[in-house]
Amino acid sequence: MPRLDRPGVEASVASVADEADEAVGAGLDSLDTPTGERRESRGKRFLRGFVPPVVFLALLVALWQALWAAAFWPESMLPAPLTVWDELAGITVDGEIFEFVWTSVHRAALGFLIGVVIGTPLGLLVAKVRLVRAAVGPFLTGLQSLPSVAWVPAAILWFGLNDASIYFVVLLGSVPSIANGLVSGIDQIPPILPRVGQVMGANRLSSARHILLPAALPGFLAGLKQGWAFSWRSLMAAELIALSPALGKGLGAYLNEGSSFNSMEGVISAIFLILLVGVGIELLVFRPLERSVLRARGLTASL
């Protein structure tokens, strides 16, 4: 019977073990890789993100045209799509559309950014300090459910017909949603993460910056989206009521003008522009940001 070379056997066994470890590692890596993830060109992402809303809009316009042609309502209540198009073309040629959109968008953006600066530390306090949560938490939820239009008369009486009253209403609409979104995101963080930070010597500021905010980012992002939506809605409510030449003419004032002159095409044009801004901000800002955050965490099944 031939004699086995012991070192050679040990080397063979070690080689087989290494190959098995590599195979197991490759298998684990394949399990960690999301099955739905695939690389797409920018053109395909653009088509997948923008074409469906355009097709849906075309279907709505076709339905609108059919209802107008059926003449269920008088022209003063339901104008033809072409009439509304002429209204939009008219304010575009005159350059008024740029004034309307710029006046409203820059107010909403500035108010939203100020809301983020205020709502983020407020959310951290509510999430991490029990006394603050017990005292302030219910009021944040109540403010979030309170219609922003209710603050407009009070803001006008306090600040007058100026930008301060507009931004006051926008902040009261956005801050509660931003703070509550951050609180919800922090509440879903595994408790082990803050403890690890404490063990590694992180103070409260470092823990908030490097642990809490990154870990709570998906929930915080949802709060930011809702905060922007409330900012935009609050701004429209304020512009509808607070009318003054000193405030300029935004989309809310344009909508009010159409209602005052019984111009249904003007009303529908204003509504369309307000909706267009909301959809544009979602597609150009929040959806790419949301995709980036979810992809970084391997959560690509819903993308």
N, C-alpha and C positions, 0 to 999 in steps of 0.2 A: 504494500500500500504506500503511495507516494506521500512524502512528508510536506505538510503545508508550511509556506513561508509566513510566519506570524506578522512581521512588519508589512508585508504585501497585503495580507488580509485586512489589517487595520487601516491601511491606506485606501483600500477598496471600500471598506465600510464608511470611512470618513467622506469619500467622494460621493457615495450614494446618499449619505445624510445631507451633504451640501446641496445636491440636486433636489432632494425632497424639500429642503428649506426654501430654495428658490421657487419651486413649484407652488408651495403653500403661500409664499409672499406674493407671487403673481396672481394667485387666486384671490387673495384678500384685496389686492389692488383693484382687480376687476370688479369685486363686490362694492368697493368704495366708489367706483366711477359710476355716476348716474347713467342709467340706461337710456334716458330720454335726451341726453346731451349730445348735440351734434354741432359741428362748426357750420355756420352759415355766412355767406357773404353779406356785405352791407346792403346790396341791392335786394337780396331775398328778405332780409329783416325789414327793409323799408316797405316792400310789397306786402309782407305779412302783417305789418303794423298799420299801414295807411290805407290799403285797398279796401279791406272790409268796411271801415267807417264810410268811405266814399260810396261804396255800393249800397250800403244801408241808407245813406242820404238820398241817393238817386231813387231808391224804392219809395221813400217818403214823399219825394217831390212828385213821383208818378201817381201815388195815391192821392195827393193833394190836387193834382191836375184833374184826376177822375172825379173827385168830389165837386170841384168847381164846375166841371162840364155838366155834371148832373143837376146843378142849380138847386140844391137843397136849401141853400141860404142865399140871401141877397149879396150883391157885390160889396156892399159896405161892411158886411160881416166876414166874408171869405173872398178876398181878392184873388185874382189869378196869379200863379207863380211868376208869369212874365211881368205883371204889374209890380210885384215886389222886387223883381230883378231890376226893373227900370229905376225904382227908388234907390236901390243900392248903387246902381251905376251912376245915378245923379250925384249922390253924396261923395262917391269916389272921384268923379271928375272935378267936383268943386273942392276936393281936398278935405271936406269936413269929416270923412270917415277916419282919417288919420288922427285928427284932433280928438274925436270921441274915444277911439281905442287907446291912444296914448294917455289921455287924461285919466282914464279908469285903470288901465293896466299898471301905470307907474305908481298910482296911489295904492292899489291892492298889493303890489310887490313890496313897496316900502313898509306898508302896515304889516304884511306877513313877516318880513325880516325882523321888524321890531318885536313882533309877537314871538318869534323863535328865541330872540335874546331874552325875553321876559319869561316865556313859558318853560324853557329848558331848565334853568335853575329852580324854578318853582316846582316843576315835576320831580326833580331830584329830591327836594326837601319833602314833598308830600310822600314820595315813595320810601324814603329812608328814615324819616323822623315820625314816630308814631303819634306824638302830640299834634304835630302839624297836620298829619293825615286826618286825625279825628276832628280837628277844628276846621280845616280848609277843604278837605276832600268833598264833603257833601255840597258845599257851595260851588265848587268847580263843576260838579255834575249838574247842579241846578242852573248855573250860568250857561252851560253847554246846551241845555234844552230850552232856554229862554229865547224867544225870537228876537233877533237883533233889532228889528224895526221898533221894538218897544223902547230902545235906548235913544232913538233919534230925537224925539221931542225934548228929552232931558238934556241931551248933548247940545242942542241948539240954544236952550235956555242958559246952560252953564258957560258955553264957549262962544256962542254967537254963530252967525253964518260964515264960517271960515274953515280952513283945512283941519284945525284942531278938532272940531266936532266930528268931521269925517273919520279921522284916524282914531278917535276915541271909540267910535262904534265898531270900526274894523278890529281894533285890539280886543274889545270885549267879545267879539265873535270868534277870534282865532286863538287867543291864549288858553282858554279852558280846554279846547280840543287838543292842542299841542301838549299841554301839561298832562292831561289824562292819557294820551297816547304813550308818553314816556313812562308814566306810572304803570300802565298795563304791560309795557315791554320789560320793565325792571321786575315786575312781579313774576314773570315767566322765566327769569334767569335761574339756573340751578344754584342752590345755596352754596355748593362747593366752590364756585368761582370766587365770590367775595372772600371766603375763608382762605383760599390759596393766596389771594392778594395780601391779606393780613399777615399770613405766615411769612411772606416774602418781604414784609416791611413797608407795604404801600400805605400811605396816609389816606385820609378821606378824599382829598382832591385828586391824588394819583389814582385811587381806586375808581372814582367817578369817571376820570378821563380815559383810563386805559382798560378798565374792566366793565363797568356798568354801561356806559354809553355804547361801546362796540357790541356788547352782548345783547343789549336791548334794541339794537338798530332796526330789525324788522318791524317790531311793534312801534318804535318811535317814528319810522317812516310812514306807517299807516296813520299815526297821529298828525304828521306833517301834511299828508294829503288831505285829511279831513280839516285841518286847520286852514289850508289854502281854500278849500271849498267854502268854509264858513267866512273867511275873509272876503271872498268874492261876493257871496250872498249878502253879507253885511254892507259892503260898499254899494251894491245896487240899491239896497233899501235906503241907505243914507242919501245917495244921489237922487233918488226918486222924490224925497221929501225936502231935503235941504237944497233949495234952488236959489242961486244968486249969481249975478255976473262976475263977482269976485272969485267964485269957485270954479269958473270955467264950465265947459259943457262936456260931460262924460256920457257914457252909454245910458246911465240911469236917467239923466236929464233928457237925452234924446228919446227915450221911451216915454217919459212924461209928456214931452212935446207932442208926440204922435197921439197919445191919449187925449190931450187937451184939444187938439184940432180934429178929433174924430177921424184920424188917418190910420186905417187899419194896416195899410201897406207900411207906414212908418213904424207902427207897433211891432209888426212881424219882422221887419228889418232889424229893429233894435234887439228883439228876442233872439234872432238868428246870430247877430254879432256877439251877444253875451254868451250864447251857447258855443259859438265858434272859439272864443277865447278860452272857455273852460276846457273844451276838447283839445285845443292846441297845447295848453299847458300840461295836460295829462299825457299827451303823446310825445311831446318834445322834452319834458322835464322829468316828471315823476315815473313814467313807465320805464325809460332807460335806467334811471337810478334804481328802481325796484328790481329790474333784471340784473343789474350789476351786483346788488346786495345778495339776491337769492342765488345767483350763480357762484358767488364767492363762498357760499355755504353749502354748495352742492344740491340746492333745492330747485332743480330745473324741471321738475315734472309738470309744473303749472305754467312754464314759460312758453 
